[in-house]
């Protein structure tokens, strides 16, 4: 975590270069010198090879990390407490610069272990009979038999332990394959790729005596291999490839005699797979096992047979254990081996089923699963290690919002900006982590391939939690004993997965003594209905995420935390004006407890001082409104960095307010007060912005409010808005043409009574509507007839989702005119609507457009039909 510490300190120094802050601490020359030293140190850390001795590297990185943290704490302490001597800081600057200069002495290169030995550990699991992957096995065999004579390659890609090697070995050992291919090679590659070793191994498998050819140069060995393969139909398995250079170098030595020779490449890295298969597009992503396959593999591992008669109660627990392995064969086999060695009782198995950490994954453990999973982490570039570990702060099964994760990464100082925004770079980090098979995409955005939510497999999460604790990066507290001083001492972040633990006075005392310089307090335990006494005495805290804790009174300790960049709490009441002291705040989230009912005859405003938080990027204040500041010509009341505003009422959407948020791109409105009478604010909204990303409006279930909107004809949006989500508005369908005319609208989500009325008709004379719409959601609407009388509408629609529209009879046949249409989903609707969707599917296939899919679901019949 030395690299992350250096990046964080660099950003702290950069923030202090602002003229209003520099005179407090250091001269410009001192700032530049320190910044230059940190850049050099950063380059030095980047250059450290993953293959170097972990023990040596870890010792050095610990020294660097401790020195950097100590200096950053000193600087931030001076900001918190101006009484500290500036001369003392200047002395510390000199000592710090001398210390970090001593760190950049080149490391002696020492290899930690042989990666091929590790491969042998992993291959020990390949002896287990293959379970699942039937479709993949059939696809691979079909590809091998394919009558294309040219040399072809297919890449098997997936996370560590998912069965890539097992599948490749199954193919390699298949008797049919052995008969068809005159020469076969199974070559483990590993991260430490050396071309000569690979050529020697291939020639050894071809029957050459290694001792007679070991002296040869690479070119001579390559010529020997090429000559041996000439006119032979060969199969080569390149197992566990980590670098695109492997295929680049090897392919030039492989003859293409047009005899159907094949290459199978296995890798964890999507980029490697895409590169190797770029010319043919043959990429096979290995899936996780389903629940039945997981249980079958677990049972076979425990009992070495399927015929063992198992007690029904024990079988039920066993299936839960298998499910907890999240479909990863290596985890299932490891757990199975552990269970096979213990007494097969309900009590023992229940412990496994209920234990969140039934598998301990550590960097230095010599178990096959630890070595395999750890290797993925070790091979990450320096800039990705801390962001990846950070994902472990969330509890198991926590749905991780991408927008939330990115905000946390940015405020924690884990992201370097360069020529792009911090948020853009953070998105690139996520894409890299997904491509390296360590982060899994849970849900994608409705209008693009961008991620909406993600997760990590439990084996990686266990690694993150254990490695983060060892590195003092963060510590997870689930129970009282986790808060003992020896557990939390000098940790940079505390993650509460059981918020009740904060209620113990002794725990708060230990925190005060053991982690005075903690930078984050993350409370992700179950939401508490009643208040929990909390400790907020961490004077250097940057992140306080405590939405899951309910506050009856505003925690005034918080406004003393001047380094806060992220504040999230659950509280209903007046926000003090002293919140303006949090001048570094970038994210402010204030939720209400779900049982709080807002009075219908009043609006709750944020203090006018909120306009002084000029670094705010994200403001989410459920039930609050922004005060209209005055005088109007006061330029200090402008939130120029605010990008997203949500949870506010219509009083926050007047022109006088919105013009003070010039760079807003996302707006979420919640209407629940009878004072919010009309949608006139939409005109102000449209006049203030031309380009806009996303608008969302929810009207709560109040018929008295809704009835006034039905008669309101005013609908207006920024000309180049890209996403609109509406719920409860009750607009008449005749007004939807205003939305349809928006030239760049890509996503439209119409939920519960967003529009009201029996008929949605798009008349012939309206011109082209929804020209760029890609995604349309219709949910809980009372519409009965949907008609489009002319072609050309919805021509770019790729996904249509209709849920709980019980009265709607059919989908317009004109929808089939969209050449881009890929998916129609119908969920709990009438049978006639389902038949209409199938009719469009059939029409598409009649036009030889077989990429369209429909999904019809019915909760009544509890079935799922796929076509």
Secondary structure, DSSP 8 states (H G I E B T S, - for coil): -HHHHHHHHHHHHHHHTSHHHHTTS--HHHHHHHHHHHHHHHHHHHT--TTB-HHHHHHHHHHHHHHHHHHHHHHHHHHH-TTS-HHHHHHHHHHHHHHHHGGGS-----B---HHHHHHHHHTTTTS---S-HHHHHHHHHHHH----S-EEEEEE--TTSSHHHHHHHHHH-HHHHHH-SEEEEEE--SS--HHHHHHHHHHHTT--HHHHTTS-HHHHHHHHHHHHTT--EEEEEEEE--THHHHHHGGGS---SS--EEEEEES-HHHHHHHTTTT--EEE-----HHHHHHHHHHHHHSSS-----HHHHHHHHHHHHHTTT-HHHHHHHHHHHHTS---HHHHHHHHH-TTSS---TT--SHHHHHHHHHHHTS-HHHHHHHHHGGGS-TT--EEHHHHHHHHHHTT----TTS-HHHHHHHHHHHHHHTTSSEEEEE-SSSS-EEEEE--HHHHHHHHHHHHHTTS-EEE-SGGGGSHHHHTT-SEEEESSGGGGG-HHHHHHHHHH-TT--EEEE-S---SS--------TT--EEEEEEEEESS--GGGGG-TT-SEEEEEE-S---GGGGG-TT--EEEEE--TT----TT--EE--GGGGG-TT--EEEETTEE----SSTT-TTS--TT--EEEEE-GGGGSHHHHTT-TT--EEEEEE--TT---STHHHHHHHH-SEEEEEEEEE-S-HHHHHHHHT-------TEEEEEEEES--EEGGGHHHHHT-TT--EEEEETTSEESSEEEE-GGG---STT--EEEEES----EEEE-STTTTTT--EEEEES-TT-----GGGGG-TT--EEEEES--HHHHHHHHHHHHHHHHTT-TT-EEEEEETTTTEEEE-
